[in-house]
Amino acid sequence: MRKNIKSQDEELEDFLEKDKSSSKEKSKKIDVFFKIISIIFAAITIVFYFSLLKLNILPTAVLIILTVIEIGITIPLIVGMAKRNTAIILNIICLLLVISISSVYVVGMKYIGVTTKFLKSAFTEIAETEEYFVVVRKESQYQQISDLDSIDIYSALIEEKTINEIKGKINKQIVETKEPIEIGKELINQEIEAVLISSSQYDMLDDEIDEFKNNTKIVYKTTENLEKKDVKNTESKYTVDNGTFNIYISGIDTEGSISKVSRTDANILVTVNTRTKEILLTSIPRDYYVMLHSKKSMDKLTHSGIYGINETVNTVEDLLDTDINYYLRVNFTTLVKLVDKLDGIDVYSEYDFTSGGYHFQKGYNHLNGNQALAFSRERKSFESGDKQRVINQQIVIEAIMDKITKDSDIMSKYTDILESLEGCFQTNIEQEKASSIIKEQLEDLTKWSVSTYSLSGTDSKKTTYSMGTQELYVMVPNQNSIEQAKTKIKSIMEK
């Protein structure tokens, strides 16, 4: 009997000993769990903090405050989890706080990552390219370049260097002339069989010859890099560092890659004074009749774009007698994607008209991306032509800005917007300089004063450098409006 009782006592002791050992093991596992969570939390905090530093847009004062707050939160929470307490409830409370804050940091890092990637893409200069096409009539038997073995290919106004490079690729006889319109008409009239033209010339011929694109086909394409030229005037006093500068915004009439040169459909000079918080938007009609800087010949401003952004910038510098150190190029893809990601914009139309298959009523219209593009490109529907197009382009820009600043749901669209616009911008502004402007604005939230001005002129028909002796519609500049623009620009820059 005593043996049985002793045996039961021993069994009880063994059970209690095992239970005690199990509790210690469980406690040890809990300690390890909280320590692992503490390490993960510390790592997330560090990555988040250095991501903000890398983004480099927060003012120093904000960074100092954020640093103090992060230290004040992170250390107590880590200590609260790592230190074992009789009341485990404290550890659990710390754990819940850590999970919540970590979630905020992870979401924040997503936004920072998308922003950093976008800025890196936007502020990286891209080599400009031009496409060249061998074009034949649509009904011709020629389907590919090899079918043209015994056929002369005609070209006009293409640089000799490019002609020689293309000759080497296709091994064909190329007959050079001076008139793009002439060879375009001769092709349609079956006087010649094939032409070599740039993609820009292809678009221009379609404007001047009815149904040119519909009546032709492309049997060969090649892409050439344009010679890289620097538009920066290193001697200029108008720079981001000095607080007053010009940025030239060029909206080119093409889709797809931003690297392709094309006609400049929208031309806006943005004059900025960061000290007085003033911005002047000077719009220049696309068909303004100007002297091309390097060609020393008269042409439409829009045609300057086919010779590269450098040509456009230098031509406008000559026109307005000012220094332009920076540029920003956007294309049709940029506008369409941005408006669609904003779920459309509301614009007020001063006229009732139809363009691109879309009808716009007088008054407010809700537009998607393609409709906004058609609205901002139309000129033939208006008596004032290009003047109204400039006004409509300004209306679209203002509508986009209004949507961005007033849309309460904009943050939920933020990452989608930036990701969709990646590769749709080209600029020569260094990312560090752009970051410094953002920093200054965040430090001083004074409201900016924005004014607009549009150059004017009279409708006419003139010959142009890019299209030879064929007379095209142009706008002859009003000298008084040019002088007023110069005065307005100087008044912003010299304050």
RAUR-V818277 format. One record per run of one state. SS is the DSSP state (H for helix, E for strand, C for the rest). FROM is the first residue (numbers start at 1). LEN is the number of residues. If there is no record, write none. Layout:
SS;FROM;LEN / SS;FROM;LEN
This chain:
C;1;1 / H;2;54 / C;56;4 / H;60;23 / C;83;6 / H;89;34 / C;123;6 / E;129;9 / C;138;7 / H;145;4 / C;149;4 / E;153;4 / C;157;3 / H;160;11 / C;171;3 / E;174;4 / C;178;2 / H;180;9 / C;189;5 / E;194;5 / H;199;10 / C;209;7 / E;216;10 / C;226;18 / E;244;9 / C;253;7 / E;260;1 / C;261;3 / E;264;10 / C;274;4 / E;278;6 / C;284;4 / E;288;4 / C;292;6 / E;298;3 / H;301;7 / C;308;1 / H;309;12 / C;321;5 / E;326;6 / H;332;10 / C;342;3 / E;345;5 / C;350;3 / E;353;3 / C;356;2 / E;358;3 / C;361;2 / E;363;5 / C;368;1 / H;369;9 / C;378;8 / H;386;21 / C;407;3 / H;410;12 / C;422;3 / E;425;3 / C;428;3 / H;431;13 / C;444;5 / E;449;6 / C;455;2 / E;457;8 / C;465;3 / E;468;10 / C;478;1 / H;479;15 / C;494;2
